[in-house]
Amino acid sequence: MMTFLVDFNLDGYALLLLGILTKLGWLELVSIRFVTFREAGLSMDASDRLVWRYAQENQMLGHELFAGHNRHN
């Protein structure tokens, strides 16, 4: 399974992308899950370091792939 951690301000876009992937049949080929900051228990102002550590510890892909803004902390 591929699990993506989605930045708090992109939740809606992740749902839209998941719907498109479902409609096109991709989820029959690849198992994908999007996890929001809220689901992960991360605050909206969590530092990059904390978010990256959480993603790594939980074998999640791409905080930077689905980050809505650049954080430099």
ABEGO torsion letter per residue (X at the ends): XBBBBBBAAAAAAAAAAAAAAAAAGAAAABBBBBBBAAAAGBBAABBAAAAAAAAAAAGBBGAAAABABBBBX
